[in-house]
Amino acid sequence: MLLIGKSFSSTENDEFIRLKETHNIICKNITLSNVKEIVNNWKLQKKNKYLQLFANKNEQKTLQIRPLYRANQIQKIIFTFYKIPKRPILEIRSNKNCNIQSIRKIIYNKNFIPQEIHSINISDYKIDNTKLLNPKLPKLKSNNDKNIIALVDTGINYSLKILHKNIAVKDRQILGFDFWDNDNKPFDSDPRQSPFYPRHHGTTVFSILANDAPNSPIAPYRFPALDMCKFKELVEHIVENSIRVVNLSMGSTKLQDWECFEKVASKYKDIIFVVSAGNNGFNIDENPIYPASLNLKNILAVTSSDKSGRLGRGSNYGQNSVDFILPAERLQVFDHRGVKAFTGGTSYAAPRLTALISRYIEKNPNCTNDEIYDFLKKRAIQKGKKITKYGWIPDPLDDYLIN
């Protein structure tokens, strides 16, 4: 959505001008030891080479300054203004000469859920464009309510019409949930690295599932990054909707992040969780990545190969912890914008296996999990040095052994 020429109200302008003036003063003196004395009403709380933190004495605001270095020289400076508690409201990015390069502002709703990111024109304070973070839900038609795949990720861009035919629908609403914002809008956004430049992941993974399992509706879930123990509610929601296969293209090195997930996954043994092995270049038998390294029978860990079966660059492996390797390098996908692109890695090997399982269930609706595992093992071959438990599935789009 593009909004041209929309300007702030006078109150917003006044506030923005004050923050911009704060930026101008501090930026030009960022290397001085007496920076705490430069700006009225802002008290320096912390200062080192990589971070400065100020608190406003008169307003409920804080300011974080991060200089970015190259060859030990400042190349860029990021000013992030927060309202207390730590809720980012404005970011100003400058070059080493303090010339402003970009300005972005986050707009929240009454529940403090981010709704929009505004890019601001520094010359006239007007909004150049608006990026939606929680857009209106589309009107969708009901589709097949069987053999649904659950996609647990950063959400999807459900405003893209190209996705609509593959989104699982229940009562004319998206079947799924946003366990990050706790609403029914699982929109694709991951603000952990930068709330002003959120990353997108789930839409691309969705496109692999839609391509490889076109008859399986996909229920999108935005994972509970702020409280990982909400995985209990998430999995129970999946169980309530009789979903058998879950795609989880995510992971971390911290077991404590996944202890609640492990507990609920072990309870519902009939659900198969297909997870990515990660892209650290690790042998995860020795350097565990979770949930791929969890010792549960209903978790299948997947890594990525090229078309010849060679391990993808940076893809994790492990002949005990990783079950299968599938071709997932240079795959054509569509991204968060709906634009065709090429990508690869274990995040995209996982949905290829998920889709293969779903196509098997489609033809064998009464199959057991053990029958699914046997089918996958028969499809796999060992090639070269053993780096996974069961081997390489060369063409996951081939329906060999399914019919």
Disulfide bonds with the S-S distance in Angstrom:
Cys27-Cys98 2.18
Cys229-Cys260 1.82
